[in-house]
Amino acid sequence: MSERQLVLDTETTGLDPAQGHRVIEIGCIELLNRRITGERFHTYLQPDRAIDADAVKVHGLTHDFLANQPRFADVAESFLEFVRGAELIIHNAPFDLGFLNHELQRCGRGHVRLEDVCTVQDTLPLARQRHPGQRNSLDALCKRYGIDNSQRTLHGALLDAEILADVYLAMTRQQDSLFAQDSDAAAAGETASRRAPRQSRLPLTVLRASAEESAVHEDYLDMLDKKSGGACVWKRLEAG
């Protein structure tokens, strides 16, 4: 059975739905069996209220731009249909879920909570577990995993969902996947020259590069460490 995941992000008029703040953009990117399919849900929303100046500085969405956009009630059914039964991948999930559940309540769907129709995976505690004591914002994770976020001059729900999809796949890619069959490696963006040979199931050992191979050896370990989210056994053994 295929595994359907949706990487989701929102933009809002402020920080707290309890103070009347609203969702003004929703972006979802579909993953099927850990592959980005191209299917997506994206909409801007008319909030029927002012947008905090600090929020505009973050996402750049203004009242004039949103004036003719649909309201959440207009897209609620299509949004629920799109996400139903999927696993939502969200960075700092309580924030987005709190706003979206508040919107469902406002439009008369208070009996529906996203957690009831979807499962949820929060990438923020996952990143903190994998990188304790480090910054784990989306920008910091992009830098850590070598993901291009140069277009992110302002936040945007769809753009941030696209970036988070790349971060999530990099952060959860197991080290063993580097030794998977060629088709899997190709789909992960590996070139034939950088694919690692298949390994046995015996315990990993430290392989000492010759002097002539030293530079290539270090480049390979750096690549392996990045792809495994800092879990490269050989790097830790050498450090020790």
C-alpha positions as CSV (number, residue, x, y, z in Angstrom):
1,M,0.0,0.0,0.0
2,S,1.4,3.4,-1.0
3,E,2.3,6.0,1.7
4,R,0.8,9.4,1.0
5,Q,2.3,12.3,2.8
6,L,1.6,16.0,2.5
7,V,4.2,18.7,3.4
8,L,2.1,21.6,4.7
9,D,2.8,25.2,5.6
10,T,0.6,28.3,6.3
11,E,1.0,32.0,6.5
12,T,-1.2,34.0,8.9
13,T,-2.2,37.6,9.8
14,G,-0.5,37.2,13.2
15,L,0.6,34.7,15.8
16,D,-2.5,33.7,17.8
17,P,-5.8,32.5,16.5
18,A,-7.3,33.1,19.9
19,Q,-6.8,36.8,19.2
20,G,-8.7,36.6,16.0
21,H,-5.8,36.1,13.6
22,R,-6.5,34.2,10.4
23,V,-4.9,31.9,7.8
24,I,-4.1,33.8,4.6
25,E,-2.1,31.2,2.6
26,I,-2.1,27.4,2.6
27,G,0.5,25.3,0.7
28,C,0.7,21.5,0.5
29,I,3.2,19.4,-1.5
30,E,2.3,15.7,-2.0
31,L,4.9,12.9,-1.4
32,L,4.0,9.4,-2.5
33,N,6.4,6.7,-1.3
34,R,8.9,9.5,-0.5
35,R,8.7,10.9,-4.1
36,I,7.5,14.4,-4.8
37,T,4.6,13.8,-7.2
38,G,3.8,17.4,-8.4
39,E,0.3,17.3,-6.9
40,R,-0.3,20.2,-4.6
41,F,-2.9,22.3,-2.9
42,H,-2.3,26.0,-2.8
43,T,-4.5,29.0,-2.1
44,Y,-4.4,32.5,-0.8
45,L,-7.2,33.6,1.5
46,Q,-9.1,36.8,2.3
47,P,-8.9,37.1,6.1
48,D,-11.6,39.8,6.7
49,R,-9.3,41.6,9.1
50,A,-6.1,43.6,9.2
51,I,-2.7,42.0,8.9
52,D,-0.1,42.7,11.6
53,A,2.7,44.9,10.3
54,D,5.3,42.4,11.6
55,A,3.6,39.6,9.8
56,V,3.7,41.5,6.5
57,K,7.4,41.9,7.0
58,V,7.7,38.1,7.2
59,H,5.5,37.0,4.2
60,G,4.9,40.2,2.2
61,L,1.1,39.5,1.9
62,T,-0.9,42.7,2.0
63,H,-4.6,43.5,2.5
64,D,-4.8,44.8,-1.1
65,F,-3.4,41.6,-2.6
66,L,-5.8,39.4,-0.6
67,A,-8.9,41.5,-1.1
68,N,-10.3,39.4,-3.9
69,Q,-9.1,36.0,-2.7
70,P,-11.5,33.3,-1.5
71,R,-12.4,32.9,2.1
72,F,-11.5,29.8,4.1
73,A,-15.1,28.6,4.1
74,D,-15.0,28.7,0.2
75,V,-12.1,26.2,0.1
76,A,-12.7,24.2,3.3
77,E,-14.3,21.2,1.6
78,S,-11.7,20.9,-1.2
79,F,-8.9,21.3,1.4
80,L,-10.3,18.5,3.6
81,E,-10.7,16.3,0.6
82,F,-7.1,16.8,-0.5
83,V,-5.6,16.1,2.9
84,R,-7.9,13.3,4.2
85,G,-6.1,10.1,5.1
86,A,-2.6,11.5,4.5
87,E,0.2,12.1,6.9
88,L,0.9,15.8,7.3
89,I,4.5,16.8,7.5
90,I,4.7,20.2,9.3
91,H,7.6,22.2,10.8
92,N,6.3,23.3,14.3
93,A,3.0,21.6,13.8
94,P,1.0,23.0,16.7
95,F,1.2,26.5,15.1
96,D,-0.3,25.5,11.8
97,L,-2.8,23.0,13.2
98,G,-4.0,25.5,15.8
99,F,-4.8,28.0,13.0
100,L,-6.3,25.5,10.6
101,N,-8.5,23.9,13.3
102,H,-9.6,27.4,14.3
103,E,-10.6,28.1,10.7
104,L,-12.6,24.9,10.5
105,Q,-14.4,25.9,13.7
106,R,-15.1,29.4,12.4
107,C,-16.8,28.1,9.2
108,G,-19.1,25.6,11.0
109,R,-16.9,22.6,10.9
110,G,-15.8,22.6,14.5
111,H,-16.6,18.9,14.7
112,V,-13.6,18.2,12.3
113,R,-10.0,18.5,13.5
114,L,-7.1,17.8,11.1
115,E,-5.7,15.3,13.6
116,D,-8.9,13.3,13.2
117,V,-8.6,13.0,9.4
118,C,-4.8,12.9,9.1
119,T,-1.8,11.7,11.0
120,V,0.8,14.4,11.8
121,Q,4.6,14.3,11.9
122,D,6.3,17.4,13.3
123,T,9.8,18.0,11.8
124,L,10.8,20.5,14.5
125,P,11.1,18.0,17.4
126,L,12.6,15.5,14.9
127,A,15.3,18.0,13.9
128,R,16.0,18.7,17.6
129,Q,16.4,15.0,18.3
130,R,18.8,14.6,15.5
131,H,20.7,17.9,16.0
132,P,20.5,18.6,19.8
133,G,21.8,22.0,20.9
134,Q,21.8,23.4,17.3
135,R,19.5,25.8,15.5
136,N,16.7,23.9,13.7
137,S,14.8,26.6,11.9
138,L,14.0,25.8,8.2
139,D,16.8,28.1,7.0
140,A,19.3,26.4,9.4
141,L,18.3,23.0,8.2
142,C,18.6,24.0,4.6
143,K,22.2,25.1,5.3
144,R,22.9,21.9,7.2
145,Y,21.6,19.6,4.4
146,G,22.9,21.7,1.5
147,I,19.4,22.6,0.2
148,D,19.1,25.7,-1.9
149,N,16.8,28.3,-0.3
150,S,18.1,31.3,-2.1
151,Q,14.6,32.1,-3.3
152,R,13.3,32.5,0.2
153,T,13.7,36.2,0.6
154,L,10.2,36.2,2.2
155,H,8.3,33.4,3.7
156,G,5.5,31.8,1.6
157,A,3.4,28.8,2.4
158,L,3.9,27.0,-0.9
159,L,7.6,27.9,-1.2
160,D,8.3,26.8,2.4
161,A,6.4,23.6,1.9
162,E,8.6,22.8,-1.2
163,I,11.7,23.6,0.8
164,L,10.5,21.5,3.8
165,A,9.8,18.6,1.5
166,D,13.5,18.6,0.5
167,V,14.6,19.0,4.1
168,Y,12.4,16.2,5.4
169,L,13.5,13.8,2.7
170,A,17.2,14.6,3.5
171,M,16.7,14.4,7.2
172,T,14.9,11.1,7.2
173,R,16.9,9.4,4.5
174,Q,18.6,6.4,6.2
175,Q,22.3,5.8,5.6
176,D,21.5,2.4,4.1
177,S,19.6,4.1,1.3
178,L,23.0,5.2,-0.1
179,F,23.7,1.6,-0.8
180,A,20.3,0.8,-2.3
181,Q,19.7,-0.3,-5.9
182,D,20.7,2.2,-8.7
183,S,17.2,3.3,-9.4
184,D,16.6,4.4,-5.8
185,A,20.0,6.3,-5.7
186,A,19.2,8.0,-9.0
187,A,15.8,9.1,-7.7
188,A,17.6,10.6,-4.7
189,G,19.8,12.7,-7.0
190,E,22.9,10.7,-6.8
191,T,25.1,10.3,-9.9
192,A,26.6,7.0,-10.9
193,S,30.1,8.2,-10.0
194,R,29.0,9.1,-6.4
195,R,27.0,6.0,-5.6
196,A,28.5,3.8,-2.9
197,P,29.0,0.1,-3.6
198,R,26.7,-2.3,-2.0
199,Q,27.8,-3.3,1.4
200,S,27.6,-6.6,3.3
201,R,25.6,-6.9,6.5
202,L,28.8,-7.2,8.6
203,P,29.6,-4.5,11.1
204,L,31.0,-1.4,9.5
205,T,34.8,-0.9,9.8
206,V,37.0,2.1,9.3
207,L,38.6,2.1,5.9
208,R,41.9,4.0,5.8
209,A,42.5,5.8,2.5
210,S,45.9,5.8,0.9
211,A,47.8,9.0,0.7
212,E,46.9,9.3,-3.0
213,E,43.2,8.8,-2.3
214,S,43.0,11.0,0.8
215,A,41.3,14.0,-0.8
216,V,38.7,11.8,-2.6
217,H,38.1,9.8,0.6
218,E,37.4,12.9,2.7
219,D,35.0,14.3,0.0
220,Y,33.1,11.0,0.0
221,L,32.8,10.9,3.8
222,D,31.5,14.5,3.8
223,M,28.9,13.6,1.3
224,L,27.9,10.5,3.3
225,D,27.7,12.4,6.5
226,K,25.4,15.0,4.9
227,K,23.1,12.4,3.4
228,S,22.8,10.5,6.6
229,G,22.0,13.6,8.7
230,G,25.3,13.6,10.6
231,A,25.1,9.8,11.4
232,C,28.1,8.6,9.3
233,V,29.8,5.9,11.4
234,W,33.1,6.4,9.7
235,K,33.2,10.2,10.5
236,R,32.6,9.5,14.2
237,L,35.2,6.8,14.3
238,E,37.8,9.0,12.7
239,A,36.9,11.8,15.1
240,G,37.5,9.5,18.0
